[in-house]
């Protein structure tokens, strides 16, 4: 996938650090915002794998660090649930400004509760997805233990979560209390997908039931079998992403095609992420060119020489078919195999004997139909008259200009 650094400004002026996962095989028409779990970051197992898997399905995904976590500015101790909701709203606005309307909001664990709360502030969103999410934002306080009393009394305290220590301020607790989640879910006004692991020991499955019951249709529930709370089991995050993509497809089906400026016959090539991948855009089509993994690429599309052979092969076949049709000959189909290789002059019977390497294209043509030998011979002659063949063997000049 093509991963871009994506920073934006939060509601309180903090710079929030994110990564935008972009599809390589298609141009993204819209995007999803992914909200990570409490104390996790954009680099969490679930965030990275779900974002990559969704990008492979053609959905761009922004994963970012909430205030005070990972690479984002701000003080985590004084942030909290309300701040997370504001961060999500800012992320959606930044994506929209980029030309990628945030049509999906996806949240994992407490991030799931946050996307349910943020949805009303993201009018573009068509669907909301929760993964192992709590029904109540105060659910996370259950893991603070006796530290809550210290935080209330002293204004700040230390909690240990998943073996890591965090400073929590009183404001953090206040932000999570009295959140009207039930009302928000009932008034969501968007399609909802609730996904939960039945074996989740951090956020029990009863939370999924409460979310689902509070929501109005359209709503769906999918069980994340053989997964844990953080989706670290092999394939769990990727499976979740595949399910999300399939569920979201009907809600994204009516997206308009990307407007195109007339090209007139030119071809545009631009880098597409990865080591070698390139976007190729013609007057009416787009696709990826790449190198195979053995050459350091990602094999997302045909190689440059694949495209060269394809150009010659398709032009040859079209030319043969056009000639046969004009002559009303009984040609049923054409099949062509092409192979590029590099030979040396001493192996070549029709070139100078200076020992320099030459480029060779072997073209095997199969003509199907009730054709006479004379007709087949003539069509083989016509094959050498295709425009691309003439261009390759002609006096070709390539003029390069540096565009400022």
Buried (B, 14 or more C-beta within 10 A) or exposed (E): BBBEEBBBEBBEEBEBBBBBBBBBBBBBBBBBBBBBBBBBBBEBBBBBBBBBBBBBBBBBBBBBBBBBBBBBBBBBBBBBBBBBBBBBBBBBBBBBEBEBBBBBBBBBBBBBBBBBBBBBBBEBBBBBBBBBBBBBBBBBBEBBEEBBEBBEEEEBBEBEEEEEEBBBBBBBBEBBEEBEBBEBBEEBEBBBBBBBBEEBEBBBEEBBBBBBEBBEEEBBBBBBEEBBBBBEBEEBBBBBBBBBBEBBEEBBEEEEEEEEEEEEEEEEEEEBBBEBBBBBBEEEEBBBBBBEEEEEBBBBBBBBBBBBBEBBBEBBBBBBBEBBEEEEBEBEEBEBEBEBEEEEEEEBEEBEEEEEEBEEBEBEBEBEBEBEEEBBEBBEEBBEEBEBBEEBEEEEEEEEEEEE
